[in-house]
């Protein structure tokens, strides 16, 4: 479990407007991303041209209340690193109906510098 927990990200779902705030970021994901982003909003982070897809999977998880999965997606950060990852997103609910938290597990498949 210890190795798995390092990849877990807990994301709070805020409404009106709908936004996603990172409440907990596993140490492996923070290392892969390149900084600690706990308490930041997803739309404030550098996911390059993958941002629409990043938000879309969470939007779908909230809308339908079912898990979502992203297979082998990559993006280029402003610092030149290309990150390739897979992600599963699981809906959580305090009232059993409204998704107010998402537990995600993100695993980097490869990290490399652009042009390397």
LINCORMO-V380169 format. One record per helix or strand of 2 or more residues. SS is the DSSP state (A for helix, B for strand). FROM is the first residue (numbers start at 0). TO is the last residue. If there is no record, write none. Layout:
ss=SS from=FROM to=TO
ss=SS from=FROM to=TO
This chain:
ss=A from=1 to=4
ss=B from=7 to=13
ss=B from=18 to=24
ss=A from=26 to=32
ss=A from=41 to=43
ss=A from=47 to=63
ss=B from=67 to=75
ss=B from=80 to=91
ss=B from=100 to=112
